[in-house]
Amino acid sequence: MNAITLYTRRLGQATSFEFNVFDNQFATENLAVRKVLMAMLESVHELLNEVEIEYNDSMLVEKVGAKRAGELLRFLGATKDNSRETMTNGVVVSRTFRAPLTEERYEYFYHLKDIATLAHYRLKEGDEDRIVFYFTRYLQLIAPDARSQDRFLAGLDAYSLPYKLVPIK
């Protein structure tokens, strides 16, 4: 297997590791991609306390079915009170909600079979993004310190996932 490419960038004390889906040419349900997400989650697990999810109703229904979409959104914490709509020309194009990241919700992301089941999500430490998946374009870890950076790279090694780091300025 060829090495996956991770683009790195310093953000103050933090380091961003970006897995570009197009550059790596893996389907979002590929085991290698799932291992990247798993290593990201493991590296910052104890810091994560919130999830923010943006979704399009019809896209989610197409992926998982109408009944499962409703169940999934409720499980992940969507309510009428915490959801907001993004509209274009009077049409709802997406909905966004933010909820506590419980252990059950963490496990959902950890065992996700297709990282693109939800179009856009952010796993957060308070207001700080730690893991971001953005519309099948990229999966990003923002590791706040050397410990979480080392844990991420050690996780990739533990999953026997070869990688190369490409610094960007």
VOZA-88221 format. One record per residue (C-alpha): y, x, z; residue number from 1; chain. Coordinates in steps of 0.02 Angstrom, whole numbers. Last residue first. Layout:
<recs>
REC       py       px       pz    nr   kette
REC        Y        X        Z   NUM       A
...
</recs>
This chain:
<recs>
REC       py       px       pz    nr   kette
REC     1362      157      240   169       A
REC     1181      124      197   168       A
REC     1033      219      271   167       A
REC      866      196      183   166       A
REC      719      196      303   165       A
REC      546      207      229   164       A
REC      400      105      290   163       A
REC      211      108      306   162       A
REC      138      -43      397   161       A
REC      -11        7      502   160       A
REC       29     -136      623   159       A
REC       49       -9      764   158       A
REC      165       92      652   157       A
REC      275      -60      620   156       A
REC      277      -93      807   155       A
REC      325       88      842   154       A
REC      473       65      723   153       A
REC      528      -92      816   152       A
REC      500      -17      989   151       A
REC      603      136      941   150       A
REC      748       27      885   149       A
REC      732      -80     1043   148       A
REC      741       76     1153   147       A
REC      881      156     1051   146       A
REC      996        8     1082   145       A
REC     1057     -160     1016   144       A
REC      928     -182      878   143       A
REC     1001     -299      747   142       A
REC      845     -350      652   141       A
REC      866     -425      479   140       A
REC      758     -527      361   139       A
REC      832     -543      189   138       A
REC      857     -649       35   137       A
REC      736     -793       64   136       A
REC      881     -900      128   135       A
REC      939     -786      270   134       A
REC      823     -735      410   133       A
REC      918     -659      556   132       A
REC      852     -571      711   131       A
REC      963     -507      852   130       A
REC     1122     -607      827   129       A
REC     1242     -596      973   128       A
REC     1314     -757     1046   127       A
REC     1189     -763     1189   126       A
REC     1047     -650     1134   125       A
REC     1004     -736      973   124       A
REC      866     -781      852   123       A
REC      953     -835      693   122       A
REC      879     -948      563   121       A
REC      904     -992      381   120       A
REC      787    -1079      259   119       A
REC      650    -1131      380   118       A
REC      474    -1112      311   117       A
REC      537     -946      240   116       A
REC      442     -835      363   115       A
REC      280     -910      298   114       A
REC      132     -904      419   113       A
REC      241     -909      574   112       A
REC      143     -846      725   111       A
REC      287     -751      806   110       A
REC      412     -886      756   109       A
REC      311    -1023      841   108       A
REC      275     -909      988   107       A
REC      462     -890     1019   106       A
REC      477    -1080     1015   105       A
REC      340    -1095     1146   104       A
REC      422     -960     1253   103       A
REC      585    -1058     1248   102       A
REC      729    -1008     1136   101       A
REC      867    -1124     1195   100       A
REC      942    -1230     1057    99       A
REC     1067    -1218      913    98       A
REC     1078    -1339      770    97       A
REC     1128    -1335      588    96       A
REC     1114    -1464      450    95       A
REC     1127    -1434      264    94       A
REC     1193    -1503      101    93       A
REC     1255    -1670      168    92       A
REC     1346    -1755       24    91       A
REC     1528    -1809       33    90       A
REC     1585    -1683      -99    89       A
REC     1501    -1542       -3    88       A
REC     1447    -1572      176    87       A
REC     1384    -1460      315    86       A
REC     1314    -1566      457    85       A
REC     1308    -1529      642    84       A
REC     1163    -1546      761    83       A
REC     1172    -1523      951    82       A
REC     1198    -1705     1002    81       A
REC     1086    -1784      871    80       A
REC      946    -1672      931    79       A
REC      859    -1519      859    78       A
REC      762    -1416      987    77       A
REC      629    -1321      891    76       A
REC      498    -1452      935    75       A
REC      614    -1591      873    74       A
REC      639    -1498      708    73       A
REC      452    -1468      689    72       A
REC      405    -1648      723    71       A
REC      532    -1712      598    70       A
REC      474    -1588      466    69       A
REC      290    -1626      502    68       A
REC      315    -1810      464    67       A
REC      413    -1778      304    66       A
REC      303    -1643      229    65       A
REC      300    -1455      265    64       A
REC      384    -1365      120    63       A
REC      454    -1512       21    62       A
REC      514    -1594      182    61       A
REC      605    -1434      227    60       A
REC      688    -1423       56    59       A
REC      736    -1608       63    58       A
REC      816    -1596      235    57       A
REC      911    -1434      205    56       A
REC      902    -1316      353    55       A
REC     1008    -1209      468    54       A
REC      930    -1151      630    53       A
REC     1006    -1066      780    52       A
REC      889    -1001      914    51       A
REC      934     -948     1089    50       A
REC      871     -834     1229    49       A
REC      812     -672     1150    48       A
REC      834     -514     1254    47       A
REC      655     -501     1321    46       A
REC      582     -514     1146    45       A
REC      692     -378     1067    44       A
REC      563     -259      994    43       A
REC      421     -385      993    42       A
REC      519     -504      881    41       A
REC      560     -368      756    40       A
REC      379     -309      753    39       A
REC      321     -489      721    38       A
REC      450     -513      583    37       A
REC      393     -353      495    36       A
REC      211     -406      520    35       A
REC      246     -572      434    34       A
REC      317     -478      285    33       A
REC      160     -370      275    32       A
REC       49     -525      292    31       A
REC      129     -606      139    30       A
REC      200     -780      171    29       A
REC      374     -731      112    28       A
REC      301     -666      -51    27       A
REC      323     -479      -68    26       A
REC      434     -390     -194    25       A
REC      512     -265      -71    24       A
REC      679     -265     -160    23       A
REC      683     -455     -174    22       A
REC      642     -487       10    21       A
REC      769     -363       77    20       A
REC      709     -304      248    19       A
REC      866     -255      343    18       A
REC      866     -146      498    17       A
REC     1035     -152      586    16       A
REC     1067      -24      720    15       A
REC     1167      -57      878    14       A
REC     1282       60      974    13       A
REC     1426       24      853    12       A
REC     1344      -64      705    11       A
REC     1246       77      621    10       A
REC     1162       32      458     9       A
REC      982       36      402     8       A
REC      899      -30      245     7       A
REC      713      -52      267     6       A
REC      600      -18      119     5       A
REC      415      -58      131     4       A
REC      298       85       97     3       A
REC      173       62      -42     2       A
REC        0        0        0     1       A
</recs>
